[in-house]
Amino acid sequence: MLLIVAALVIALPPLPDADPHAATTMAAWTKAARATLRNEATVEYTWTGATAAHLELIRRLPDEAPGKQQYVEFLKETYGYNIDRLNAAYGLQASSFTDLYSFDYRALDRQREAVRRDDAAFLNALNETLFAEAAKLTGRPVRFPN
């Protein structure tokens, strides 16, 4: 006898178009996600997490916004707190990492290898955090949709 167990796959709502690091963003997402939660053991959850659009939003945030703070901190750690290394990799002329809070990222060359690599790493780190939070909420693993 062949027993087939099919899982019901439910997509959690997308992350709001807001600072993913802000507590209010996760609170709003949690409220929306609770409406989709099911108790069946065979339910699987998928979620898109943060996207490239969220990264662009983070770059436009005010200096004091949690997402902007996390982004600049990521760049500091990635480049060993050496602004000259970041400038060389990104083709910038920042005098300090503090300049990056108010930098106009619209001028950033997103095709540079270092920018593409760092963008992917930042989004990956952000999504690891967000997916862990989503898993806590659902009580089950959450995966990217296929």
DSSP file (Angstrom, degrees, kcal/mol; ACC not computed):
  #  RESIDUE AA STRUCTURE BP1 BP2  ACC     N-H-->O    O-->H-N    N-H-->O    O-->H-N    TCO  KAPPA ALPHA  PHI   PSI    X-CA   Y-CA   Z-CA
    1    1 A M              0   0    0      0, 0.0     2,-0.6     0, 0.0     0, 0.0   0.000 360.0 360.0 360.0 129.2    0.0    0.0    0.0
    2    2 A L        -     0   0    0      2,-0.0     2,-0.6     0, 0.0     0, 0.0  -0.846 360.0-159.7 -99.1 123.5    1.4    3.4   -1.0
    3    3 A L        -     0   0    0     -2,-0.6     2,-0.6     2,-0.0     0, 0.0  -0.912   5.4-165.7-106.0 120.5    0.7    6.2    1.3
    4    4 A I        -     0   0    0     -2,-0.6     2,-0.6     2,-0.0    -2,-0.0  -0.918   2.6-168.2-108.8 123.8    1.0    9.7   -0.2
    5    5 A V        -     0   0    0     -2,-0.6     2,-0.4     2,-0.0    -2,-0.0  -0.941   7.1-165.8-112.6 114.3    1.1   12.6    2.1
    6    6 A A        -     0   0    0     -2,-0.6     2,-0.4    37,-0.0    36,-0.1  -0.816  11.5-139.3-100.1 137.5    0.7   15.9    0.3
    7    7 A A        -     0   0    0     -2,-0.4     2,-0.6    36,-0.1    36,-0.2  -0.753  13.2-127.5 -94.7 141.4    1.5   19.1    2.0
    8    8 A L  E     -a   43   0A   0     34,-1.0    36,-3.2    -2,-0.4     2,-0.6  -0.783  25.2-149.8 -83.3 123.2   -0.6   22.2    1.7
    9    9 A V  E     -a   44   0A   0     -2,-0.6     2,-0.5    34,-0.2    36,-0.2  -0.867  15.3-174.5-102.2 122.4    1.7   25.0    0.6
   10   10 A I  E     -a   45   0A   0     34,-3.0    36,-2.3    -2,-0.6     2,-0.5  -0.963  18.2-139.0-119.3 129.0    0.7   28.4    1.8
   11   11 A A  E     -a   46   0A   0     -2,-0.5    36,-0.2    34,-0.2    34,-0.1  -0.752  18.8-136.8 -86.3 125.2    2.4   31.6    0.8
   12   12 A L        -     0   0    0     34,-3.2    36,-0.3    -2,-0.5     3,-0.1  -0.445  38.3 -85.5 -73.5 155.7    2.8   34.1    3.6
   13   13 A P        -     0   0    0      0, 0.0    -1,-0.1     0, 0.0    20,-0.1  -0.242  52.4 -97.6 -62.6 151.5    2.1   37.7    2.8
   14   14 A P        -     0   0    0      0, 0.0    36,-0.1     0, 0.0     3,-0.1  -0.257  44.6 -91.9 -66.0 157.4    5.0   39.7    1.3
   15   15 A L        -     0   0    0     34,-0.6    36,-0.1     1,-0.1    11,-0.1  -0.497  52.0-104.3 -65.4 134.2    7.0   42.0    3.5
   16   16 A P        -     0   0    0      0, 0.0     2,-2.5     0, 0.0    -1,-0.1  -0.188  33.9-101.1 -58.6 155.0    5.5   45.5    3.5
   17   17 A D  S    S+     0   0    0     -3,-0.1     2,-0.3     2,-0.0    -2,-0.0  -0.486  91.8  95.2 -77.1  73.2    7.3   48.1    1.4
   18   18 A A  S    S-     0   0    0     -2,-2.5    40,-0.1     4,-0.0    39,-0.1  -0.908  92.3 -54.2-152.0 173.6    8.9   49.6    4.5
   19   19 A D    >   -     0   0    0     -2,-0.3     3,-1.5     1,-0.2     6,-0.3  -0.400  44.7-154.0 -58.9 112.5   12.2   49.4    6.5
   20   20 A P  T 3  S+     0   0    0      0, 0.0    -1,-0.2     0, 0.0     6,-0.1   0.744  92.6  56.1 -64.4 -21.0   12.6   45.6    7.1
   21   21 A H  T 3  S+     0   0    0      4,-0.1     2,-0.3     5,-0.0    -2,-0.1   0.582  84.8 100.9 -86.1  -9.9   14.6   46.4   10.2
   22   22 A A  S X> S-     0   0    0     -3,-1.5     4,-1.5     1,-0.1     3,-0.8  -0.578  73.9-135.7 -78.5 135.9   12.0   48.6   11.8
   23   23 A A  H 3> S+     0   0    0     -2,-0.3     4,-2.1     1,-0.3     5,-0.2   0.843 104.4  59.4 -59.0 -34.6    9.9   46.9   14.5
   24   24 A T  H 3> S+     0   0    0      1,-0.2     4,-2.2     2,-0.2    -1,-0.3   0.831 100.8  55.7 -66.2 -30.9    6.7   48.3   13.1
   25   25 A T  H <> S+     0   0    0     -3,-0.8     4,-2.5    -6,-0.3    -1,-0.2   0.953 110.2  43.4 -65.7 -49.2    7.4   46.6    9.8
   26   26 A M  H  X S+     0   0    0     -4,-1.5     4,-2.9     1,-0.2    -2,-0.2   0.861 112.2  54.4 -66.1 -33.7    7.6   43.1   11.4
   27   27 A A  H  X S+     0   0    0     -4,-2.1     4,-2.1     2,-0.2    -1,-0.2   0.923 110.7  45.6 -64.3 -42.7    4.6   43.9   13.5
   28   28 A A  H  X S+     0   0    0     -4,-2.2     4,-1.9     2,-0.2    -2,-0.2   0.911 114.7  47.8 -66.1 -41.7    2.5   44.8   10.5
   29   29 A W  H  X S+     0   0    0     -4,-2.5     4,-3.0     1,-0.2    -2,-0.2   0.923 110.1  52.3 -65.1 -42.7    3.8   41.7    8.6
   30   30 A T  H  X S+     0   0    0     -4,-2.9     4,-2.4     1,-0.2    -1,-0.2   0.903 107.8  51.7 -59.2 -42.7    3.0   39.5   11.6
   31   31 A K  H  X S+     0   0    0     -4,-2.1     4,-0.6     1,-0.2    -1,-0.2   0.920 114.0  43.3 -61.3 -43.6   -0.5   40.8   11.8
   32   32 A A  H >< S+     0   0    0     -4,-1.9     3,-0.6     1,-0.2     4,-0.4   0.887 113.4  52.5 -68.5 -38.5   -1.0   40.0    8.1
   33   33 A A  H >X S+     0   0    0     -4,-3.0     3,-2.1     1,-0.2     4,-0.7   0.865  96.8  65.8 -67.9 -36.1    0.7   36.6    8.4
   34   34 A R  H >< S+     0   0    0     -4,-2.4     3,-0.7     1,-0.3    -1,-0.2   0.816  93.3  62.0 -57.0 -30.2   -1.4   35.4   11.3
   35   35 A A  T << S+     0   0    0     -3,-0.6    -1,-0.3    -4,-0.6    -2,-0.2   0.730 106.4  45.4 -68.5 -20.5   -4.5   35.4    9.1
   36   36 A T  T <4 S+     0   0    0     -3,-2.1    -1,-0.2    -4,-0.4    -2,-0.2   0.535  85.3 116.6 -99.3  -7.2   -2.8   32.8    6.8
   37   37 A L    <<  -     0   0    0     -4,-0.7     2,-0.3    -3,-0.7   101,-0.0  -0.357  42.3-170.4 -70.6 139.9   -1.6   30.4    9.6
   38   38 A R        -     0   0    0      2,-0.1     5,-0.1   100,-0.1    -2,-0.0  -0.912  23.2-143.4-126.2 153.7   -3.0   26.9    9.7
   39   39 A N        +     0   0    0     -2,-0.3    -1,-0.1     3,-0.0    -2,-0.0   0.528  59.8 119.9 -95.3  -7.6   -2.6   24.2   12.4
   40   40 A E    >   -     0   0    0      1,-0.1     3,-1.4     2,-0.1    -2,-0.1  -0.315  65.0-134.4 -61.4 139.7   -2.5   21.2   10.1
   41   41 A A  T 3  S+     0   0    0      1,-0.3    -1,-0.1   -34,-0.0   -34,-0.0   0.744 102.0  58.5 -66.6 -22.8    0.8   19.2   10.4
   42   42 A T  T 3  S+     0   0    0    -36,-0.1   -34,-1.0     2,-0.0     2,-0.4   0.346  78.2 115.9 -92.1   8.1    1.1   19.0    6.6
   43   43 A V  E <   -a    8   0A   0     -3,-1.4     2,-0.4   -36,-0.2   -34,-0.2  -0.619  44.6-168.1 -80.1 133.0    1.1   22.7    6.0
   44   44 A E  E     -a    9   0A   0    -36,-3.2   -34,-3.0    -2,-0.4     2,-0.4  -0.922   9.6-145.2-114.6 146.6    4.3   24.2    4.5
   45   45 A Y  E     -ab  10 142A   0     96,-0.8    98,-2.3    -2,-0.4     2,-0.3  -0.916  11.8-170.4-115.0 139.1    4.9   27.9    4.4
   46   46 A T  E     +ab  11 143A   0    -36,-2.3   -34,-3.2    -2,-0.4     2,-0.3  -0.880   6.7 179.6-118.9 157.8    6.7   29.9    1.7
   47   47 A W        -     0   0    0     96,-1.9   -36,-0.0    -2,-0.3    84,-0.0  -0.975  31.0-143.4-158.0 142.1    7.7   33.5    1.8
   48   48 A T        -     0   0    0    -36,-0.3    -1,-0.1    -2,-0.3    96,-0.1   0.714  38.2-170.3 -80.2 -20.7    9.5   35.9   -0.5
   49   49 A G        -     0   0    0     81,-0.1   -34,-0.6     2,-0.0     2,-0.2  -0.261  49.6 -14.5  64.6-154.7   11.3   37.7    2.3
   50   50 A A  S    S-     0   0    0     73,-0.2     2,-0.2   -36,-0.1    77,-0.1  -0.589  71.9-163.7 -82.6 145.5   13.2   40.9    1.5
   51   51 A T    >>  -     0   0    0     -2,-0.2     4,-1.6   -36,-0.1     3,-0.7  -0.611  40.3 -88.2-120.0 178.8   13.8   41.6   -2.2
   52   52 A A  H 3> S+     0   0    0      1,-0.3     4,-2.2     2,-0.2     5,-0.2   0.832 126.4  61.3 -58.4 -31.6   16.1   43.9   -4.2
   53   53 A A  H 3> S+     0   0    0      1,-0.2     4,-2.1     2,-0.2    -1,-0.3   0.875 101.4  52.0 -63.6 -36.2   13.3   46.5   -3.9
   54   54 A H  H <> S+     0   0    0     -3,-0.7     4,-2.6     2,-0.2    -1,-0.2   0.888 107.0  52.8 -66.9 -38.0   13.7   46.4   -0.1
   55   55 A L  H  X S+     0   0    0     -4,-1.6     4,-2.1     2,-0.2    -2,-0.2   0.922 109.5  48.5 -62.5 -42.8   17.4   47.0   -0.5
   56   56 A E  H  X S+     0   0    0     -4,-2.2     4,-1.0     1,-0.2    -1,-0.2   0.900 110.8  51.2 -64.0 -39.0   16.8   50.1   -2.6
   57   57 A L  H >X S+     0   0    0     -4,-2.1     3,-0.7     1,-0.2     4,-0.6   0.923 107.9  52.6 -61.4 -43.8   14.2   51.3   -0.1
   58   58 A I  H >< S+     0   0    0     -4,-2.6     3,-1.1     1,-0.3    -2,-0.2   0.897 105.2  54.8 -59.4 -41.4   16.9   50.8    2.7
   59   59 A R  H 3< S+     0   0    0     -4,-2.1    46,-0.3     1,-0.2    -1,-0.3   0.771 109.4  48.0 -65.1 -24.7   19.3   52.9    0.7
   60   60 A R  H << S+     0   0    0     -4,-1.0    -1,-0.2    -3,-0.7    -2,-0.2   0.490  88.5 112.6 -92.7  -4.3   16.8   55.8    0.5
   61   61 A L  S << S-     0   0    0     -3,-1.1    -3,-0.0    -4,-0.6    -4,-0.0  -0.204  79.1 -90.1 -66.6 158.6   15.9   55.7    4.2
   62   62 A P    >   -     0   0    0      0, 0.0     3,-1.7     0, 0.0     6,-0.3  -0.283  43.3-103.4 -62.6 157.2   16.8   58.6    6.6
   63   63 A D  T 3  S+     0   0    0      1,-0.3    -2,-0.1     5,-0.1    39,-0.0   0.823 119.5  48.4 -52.4 -38.0   20.2   58.4    8.3
   64   64 A E  T 3  S+     0   0    0      4,-0.1    -1,-0.3     5,-0.0    -3,-0.0   0.505  82.1 118.0 -87.8  -3.6   18.7   57.3   11.6
   65   65 A A  S <> S-     0   0    0     -3,-1.7     4,-2.4     1,-0.1     5,-0.2  -0.360  71.5-125.1 -65.5 141.2   16.4   54.6   10.3
   66   66 A P  H  > S+     0   0    0      0, 0.0     4,-2.4     0, 0.0     5,-0.2   0.874 109.4  52.6 -55.5 -40.0   17.3   51.1   11.6
   67   67 A G  H  > S+     0   0    0      2,-0.2     4,-2.2     1,-0.2     5,-0.1   0.906 110.1  46.9 -64.8 -41.6   17.6   49.7    8.1
   68   68 A K  H  > S+     0   0    0     -6,-0.3     4,-2.4     2,-0.2     5,-0.3   0.897 111.6  52.1 -66.2 -39.7   20.1   52.3    7.0
   69   69 A Q  H  X S+     0   0    0     -4,-2.4     4,-2.1     1,-0.2    -2,-0.2   0.919 111.4  46.7 -61.2 -44.3   22.0   51.8   10.2
   70   70 A Q  H  X S+     0   0    0     -4,-2.4     4,-2.3    -5,-0.2    -2,-0.2   0.885 111.3  52.0 -65.7 -39.0   22.2   48.1    9.5
   71   71 A Y  H  X S+     0   0    0     -4,-2.2     4,-2.1     2,-0.2    -2,-0.2   0.938 112.2  43.7 -64.6 -47.9   23.2   48.6    5.9
   72   72 A V  H  X S+     0   0    0     -4,-2.4     4,-2.5     1,-0.2    -1,-0.2   0.888 112.8  53.2 -66.3 -37.9   26.1   51.0    6.7
   73   73 A E  H  X S+     0   0    0     -4,-2.1     4,-2.6    -5,-0.3     5,-0.2   0.907 107.1  52.7 -62.3 -40.5   27.2   48.7    9.6
   74   74 A F  H  X S+     0   0    0     -4,-2.3     4,-2.7     1,-0.2    -2,-0.2   0.926 110.0  47.9 -58.9 -45.6   27.3   45.8    7.1
   75   75 A L  H  X S+     0   0    0     -4,-2.1     4,-2.1     2,-0.2     6,-0.2   0.899 110.3  52.3 -64.3 -40.1   29.5   47.8    4.8
   76   76 A K  H  <>S+     0   0    0     -4,-2.5     5,-3.3     1,-0.2     6,-0.3   0.949 113.9  42.5 -58.6 -49.2   31.8   48.7    7.7
   77   77 A E  H ><5S+     0   0    0     -4,-2.6     3,-1.2     1,-0.2    -2,-0.2   0.893 112.3  53.8 -66.4 -40.1   32.2   45.1    8.7
   78   78 A T  H 3<5S+     0   0    0     -4,-2.7    -1,-0.2     1,-0.3    -2,-0.2   0.873 116.1  38.7 -62.3 -37.7   32.6   43.9    5.1
   79   79 A Y  T ><5S-     0   0    0     -4,-2.1     3,-1.8    -5,-0.2    -1,-0.3   0.125 113.4-112.6-104.1  20.2   35.4   46.3    4.4
   80   80 A G  T < 5 -     0   0    0     -3,-1.2    -3,-0.2     1,-0.3    -4,-0.1   0.824  67.7 -65.4  57.8  34.8   37.1   46.0    7.8
   81   81 A Y  T 3 <S+     0   0    0     -5,-3.3     2,-0.7    -6,-0.2    -1,-0.3   0.775 104.0 133.5  58.2  28.1   36.2   49.6    8.7
   82   82 A N    X>  -     0   0    0     -3,-1.8     4,-1.6    -6,-0.3     3,-0.5  -0.895  38.3-171.6-113.3 100.8   38.5   50.7    5.9
   83   83 A I  H 3> S+     0   0    0     -2,-0.7     4,-2.9     1,-0.2    11,-0.2   0.811  84.4  60.9 -63.6 -30.8   36.8   53.4    3.8
   84   84 A D  H 3> S+     0   0    0      2,-0.2     4,-2.2     1,-0.2    -1,-0.2   0.884 103.5  50.2 -65.5 -36.9   39.6   53.3    1.2
   85   85 A R  H <> S+     0   0    0     -3,-0.5     4,-2.2    -6,-0.2    -1,-0.2   0.913 112.6  46.5 -65.2 -42.6   38.8   49.7    0.5
   86   86 A L  H  X S+     0   0    0     -4,-1.6     4,-2.8     2,-0.2     5,-0.3   0.934 111.1  52.2 -65.1 -44.9   35.1   50.4    0.1
   87   87 A N  H  X>S+     0   0    0     -4,-2.9     4,-1.9     1,-0.2     5,-1.4   0.913 111.2  47.3 -57.4 -43.8   35.9   53.4   -2.2
   88   88 A A  H  <5S+     0   0    0     -4,-2.2    -1,-0.2     1,-0.2    -2,-0.2   0.905 115.4  45.0 -65.0 -41.9   38.1   51.3   -4.4
   89   89 A A  H  <5S+     0   0    0     -4,-2.2    25,-0.4     1,-0.2    26,-0.3   0.864 124.4  32.6 -70.3 -36.5   35.5   48.5   -4.6
   90   90 A Y  H  <5S-     0   0    0     -4,-2.8    19,-0.4    -5,-0.2    -2,-0.2   0.540 104.1-119.1-100.1  -9.2   32.6   50.8   -5.2
   91   91 A G  T  <5 +     0   0    0     -4,-1.9    -3,-0.2    -5,-0.3     2,-0.2   0.862  67.6 137.7  71.6  35.5   34.2   53.6   -7.2
   92   92 A L      < -     0   0    0     -5,-1.4    -1,-0.2    -6,-0.3    -2,-0.0  -0.507  54.3-146.4-106.2 175.0   33.3   56.2   -4.5
   93   93 A Q        +     0   0    0     -2,-0.2     2,-0.2    -3,-0.1    -9,-0.1  -0.209  39.0 154.5-133.7  43.2   35.1   59.0   -2.9
   94   94 A A        -     0   0    0    -11,-0.2    -7,-0.1     1,-0.1     3,-0.1  -0.492  36.3-152.3 -73.1 140.6   33.6   58.9    0.6
   95   95 A S  S    S-     0   0    0      1,-0.2     2,-0.3    -2,-0.2    -1,-0.1   0.707  76.8  -4.4 -86.2 -20.6   35.8   60.4    3.3
   96   96 A S  S >  S-     0   0    0    -13,-0.1     3,-0.9   -14,-0.1     4,-0.4  -0.971  74.7-100.3-159.8 167.8   34.3   58.2    6.0
   97   97 A F  G >  S+     0   0    0     -2,-0.3     3,-1.2     1,-0.2     4,-0.4   0.773 116.7  70.0 -66.4 -24.2   31.6   55.6    6.6
   98   98 A T  G >> S+     0   0    0      1,-0.3     3,-1.4     2,-0.2     4,-0.5   0.854  88.9  63.2 -60.0 -34.4   29.5   58.4    8.1
   99   99 A D  G X4 S+     0   0    0     -3,-0.9     3,-0.7     1,-0.3     4,-0.5   0.790  90.5  68.3 -59.3 -27.2   29.2   59.8    4.6
  100  100 A L  G <4 S+     0   0    0     -3,-1.2    -1,-0.3    -4,-0.4     3,-0.2   0.710  86.0  67.1 -70.5 -19.6   27.4   56.7    3.5
  101  101 A Y  G <4 S+     0   0    0     -3,-1.4    -1,-0.2    -4,-0.4    -2,-0.2   0.899 114.5  28.0 -65.7 -38.3   24.3   57.6    5.6
  102  102 A S  S << S+     0   0    0     -3,-0.7    -1,-0.2    -4,-0.5    -2,-0.2   0.305  91.3 129.7-106.6   8.4   23.5   60.6    3.4
  103  103 A F        -     0   0    0     -4,-0.5     2,-1.2    -3,-0.2    -3,-0.0  -0.347  64.7-121.3 -63.7 141.6   25.0   59.3    0.2
  104  104 A D    >   -     0   0    0      1,-0.2     3,-1.7     2,-0.0     4,-0.2  -0.729  27.6-170.9 -85.3  96.0   22.8   59.5   -2.9
  105  105 A Y  G >  S+     0   0    0     -2,-1.2     3,-1.3   -46,-0.3    -1,-0.2   0.558  71.9  83.1 -70.1  -7.9   22.7   55.8   -3.8
  106  106 A R  G 3  S+     0   0    0      1,-0.3    -1,-0.3   -47,-0.1    -2,-0.0   0.811  90.8  53.1 -62.8 -26.5   21.0   56.5   -7.1
  107  107 A A  G <  S+     0   0    0     -3,-1.7    -1,-0.3     2,-0.1     2,-0.2   0.514  83.6 116.0 -84.8  -5.2   24.5   57.3   -8.5
  108  108 A L  S <  S-     0   0    0     -3,-1.3     2,-1.2    -4,-0.2   -17,-0.1  -0.455  71.1-126.3 -69.7 132.0   25.9   53.9   -7.3
  109  109 A D    >   -     0   0    0    -19,-0.4     3,-1.4    -2,-0.2     6,-0.2  -0.673  25.5-173.7 -79.2  98.3   27.0   51.6  -10.2
  110  110 A R  T 3  S+     0   0    0     -2,-1.2    -1,-0.2     1,-0.3     9,-0.1   0.560  76.8  67.7 -73.5  -7.9   25.0   48.5   -9.4
  111  111 A Q  T 3  S+     0   0    0      4,-0.1    -1,-0.3     5,-0.1     2,-0.1   0.578  71.9 111.2 -87.3 -10.4   26.9   46.6  -12.1
  112  112 A R  S <> S-     0   0    0     -3,-1.4     4,-2.6     1,-0.1     5,-0.2  -0.413  75.7-127.4 -62.6 138.6   30.2   46.7  -10.3
  113  113 A E  H  > S+     0   0    0      1,-0.2     4,-2.7     2,-0.2     5,-0.2   0.899 107.8  50.6 -55.7 -45.1   31.1   43.2   -9.1
  114  114 A A  H  > S+     0   0    0    -25,-0.4     4,-2.7     1,-0.2    -1,-0.2   0.895 110.8  48.9 -63.7 -39.8   31.7   44.3   -5.5
  115  115 A V  H  > S+     0   0    0    -26,-0.3     4,-2.8    -6,-0.2     5,-0.2   0.938 113.3  46.4 -65.6 -46.3   28.3   46.1   -5.4
  116  116 A R  H  X S+     0   0    0     -4,-2.6     4,-2.1     2,-0.2    -2,-0.2   0.921 114.9  47.2 -61.8 -43.6   26.5   43.1   -6.8
  117  117 A R  H  X S+     0   0    0     -4,-2.7     4,-2.2    -5,-0.2    -2,-0.2   0.930 115.3  45.1 -63.8 -45.8   28.3   40.7   -4.4
  118  118 A D  H  X S+     0   0    0     -4,-2.7     4,-2.9    -5,-0.2     5,-0.2   0.881 110.4  53.9 -68.7 -37.8   27.7   42.9   -1.4
  119  119 A D  H  X S+     0   0    0     -4,-2.8     4,-2.5    -5,-0.2     5,-0.2   0.934 110.8  46.8 -60.1 -45.0   24.0   43.4   -2.3
  120  120 A A  H  X S+     0   0    0     -4,-2.1     4,-2.3    -5,-0.2    -2,-0.2   0.906 113.7  48.2 -63.3 -41.5   23.5   39.7   -2.5
  121  121 A A  H  X S+     0   0    0     -4,-2.2     4,-2.4     2,-0.2    -2,-0.2   0.904 111.9  49.1 -67.1 -41.0   25.3   39.1    0.8
  122  122 A F  H  X S+     0   0    0     -4,-2.9     4,-2.6     2,-0.2    -2,-0.2   0.941 113.7  45.8 -64.1 -46.9   23.3   41.9    2.6
  123  123 A L  H  X S+     0   0    0     -4,-2.5     4,-2.9    -5,-0.2   -73,-0.2   0.886 111.7  52.7 -63.7 -37.8   20.0   40.5    1.3
  124  124 A N  H  X S+     0   0    0     -4,-2.3     4,-2.3    -5,-0.2    -1,-0.2   0.940 111.5  45.3 -61.9 -47.2   21.0   37.0    2.3
  125  125 A A  H  X S+     0   0    0     -4,-2.4     4,-1.8     2,-0.2    -2,-0.2   0.912 114.4  49.1 -63.0 -42.8   21.9   38.1    5.8
  126  126 A L  H  X S+     0   0    0     -4,-2.6     4,-2.6     1,-0.2    -2,-0.2   0.926 111.9  48.5 -62.8 -44.5   18.6   40.1    6.1
  127  127 A N  H  X S+     0   0    0     -4,-2.9     4,-3.3     1,-0.2     5,-0.3   0.859 105.6  57.3 -67.6 -34.6   16.6   37.2    4.8
  128  128 A E  H  X S+     0   0    0     -4,-2.3     4,-1.7     2,-0.2    -1,-0.2   0.931 111.5  43.8 -58.7 -43.4   18.2   34.7    7.2
  129  129 A T  H  X S+     0   0    0     -4,-1.8     4,-1.9     2,-0.2    -2,-0.2   0.934 116.1  46.5 -65.3 -47.0   17.0   37.0   10.1
  130  130 A L  H  X S+     0   0    0     -4,-2.6     4,-2.5     1,-0.2    -2,-0.2   0.897 111.6  50.5 -65.4 -40.5   13.6   37.5    8.6
  131  131 A F  H  X S+     0   0    0     -4,-3.3     4,-2.5     2,-0.2    -1,-0.2   0.863 108.1  53.4 -67.8 -34.1   13.1   33.8    7.8
  132  132 A A  H  X S+     0   0    0     -4,-1.7     4,-1.9    -5,-0.3    -1,-0.2   0.914 110.7  47.2 -63.6 -41.4   14.1   32.9   11.4
  133  133 A E  H  X S+     0   0    0     -4,-1.9     4,-1.9     2,-0.2    -2,-0.2   0.905 111.8  50.2 -65.5 -40.7   11.4   35.3   12.6
  134  134 A A  H  X S+     0   0    0     -4,-2.5     4,-2.5     1,-0.2     6,-0.3   0.892 108.8  52.1 -64.8 -38.5    8.9   33.9   10.2
  135  135 A A  H  X S+     0   0    0     -4,-2.5     4,-2.5     1,-0.2     5,-0.5   0.875 107.4  52.6 -65.7 -36.8    9.7   30.3   11.4
  136  136 A K  H  < S+     0   0    0     -4,-1.9    -1,-0.2     2,-0.2    -2,-0.2   0.915 111.3  47.6 -62.0 -41.5    9.1   31.4   15.0
  137  137 A L  H  < S+     0   0    0     -4,-1.9    -2,-0.2     1,-0.2    -1,-0.2   0.924 120.5  35.2 -66.9 -44.9    5.8   32.8   14.1
  138  138 A T  H  < S-     0   0    0     -4,-2.5    -1,-0.2     2,-0.3    -2,-0.2   0.742  96.3-134.0 -83.1 -22.9    4.6   29.8   12.2
  139  139 A G  S  < S+     0   0    0     -4,-2.5    -3,-0.2     1,-0.3    -4,-0.1   0.588  79.5  81.1  77.5   9.4    6.3   27.2   14.3
  140  140 A R  S    S-     0   0    0     -5,-0.5    -1,-0.3    -6,-0.3    -2,-0.3  -0.936  93.6 -82.9-139.7 160.4    7.5   25.5   11.1
  141  141 A P        -     0   0    0      0, 0.0   -96,-0.8     0, 0.0     2,-0.4  -0.362  40.9-150.4 -61.9 147.1   10.3   26.0    8.7
  142  142 A V  E     -b   45   0A   0    -11,-0.2     2,-0.3   -98,-0.1   -96,-0.2  -0.971  15.8-170.7-120.8 136.5    9.6   28.6    6.0
  143  143 A R  E     -b   46   0A   0    -98,-2.3   -96,-1.9    -2,-0.4     3,-0.1  -0.848  30.1 -96.4-127.0 162.1   11.2   28.4    2.6
  144  144 A F        -     0   0    0     -2,-0.3   -96,-0.2   -98,-0.2     2,-0.0  -0.480  51.9-104.6 -66.7 145.0   11.5   30.4   -0.5
  145  145 A P              0   0    0      0, 0.0    -1,-0.1     0, 0.0  -100,-0.0  -0.373 360.0 360.0 -67.9 155.0    8.9   29.6   -3.1
  146  146 A N              0   0    0     -3,-0.1    -2,-0.0    -2,-0.0  -100,-0.0   0.478 360.0 360.0 -70.2 360.0   10.1   27.5   -6.1
